[in-house]
Amino acid sequence: MKKVMAGIDLHSNNLMIGIMDMDGKRVASQKLSCKLKEVVKFLSPFKQRLEQVAVESTYNWYWLVDGLQVHADHRQGNDSERAQGTGD
């Protein structure tokens, strides 16, 4: 089973989410409203293969990362946290 990763561009009232395999091939993408239930539903078919989730956001990412950590067994992060050395 080929591993995949997800990227999420998070805005105040919507987000764009994409899945790609480790070769960089796009597997799925969709624009969603900012509702955890929708994100979890979109990611659910990939849960066993999902290696990583990256979230691009400025300030409103907490609800998403916290919610994904409850629903998943994979790492989530934020570029600004990593840049500041406070993330994993």
Summary of the structure (lengths in Angstrom):
residues: 88
radius of gyration: 12.3
end to end distance: 26.2
largest distance: 34.9
contacts: 233
relative contact order: 0.21
helix: 31%
strand: 39%
